[in-house]
């Protein structure tokens, strides 16, 4: 599994909904999106651009869902319906690679909302690539908890503000998790430097965020890492060793 995406522009995305769908998909239960939060990443750097909307679903929100995200029926009663924000949302994600944690959940809801537009909107995979960060986490940490809270703890990311689920906050946290989890440099453009660039063609994009926290492995952790690689090597090719 190649965990480093080659996509230049990525949209880290999360949604909150009126409830959990069961069965074949959103159409089966009829639940709707009530919040969308996205942050933009270009060349593995947060740009500071984001898309965030609360949405009136035109139906009641399940009490169980309210307990998770804290968004009440009264809070979204005066918000726009999905059709009113759809054009801006589609323009924001069009041509990018969406990164979402348990992406099937978010994409299925998005597809359902797009299908209700008049005229009918596109399917998500017709305008975007989709990358599931949960699948990456499961690949890297098999048999362990890989929800967002567990990954924050594992990678030393502060999620103390996350008392309830919220789409924009979760997208911001997921961006930090994803970039650390897939840590590594994309290939540099070895052309002549241009204004606003550093050597090697690395462009600095403006962003008002603290630098990602880097945690060095301890000597004991390095020993355990090598022991795990020994086990991998016994079962076949070890991609982490030359």
Protein Blocks (a to p, Z undefined) as FASTA:
>chain_A
ZZbdfbfbdcddddddfbdcehjbjklnopacfbdcddddeehiaehiacdddddehiac
dfklmmmnopafklmmmpccfklmmmmmmmmmgopacddehkllmmmmmmmmmmmpccdd
ddfklmbccddfklmmmmmmghiacbfklmmmmnopafklmmbgcfklmmmmmmmmmmmm
mgccddddfbdcdehiaehhiacddddddcdddddddfklmmmmmmmmmmmmmnmccfkb
ZZ
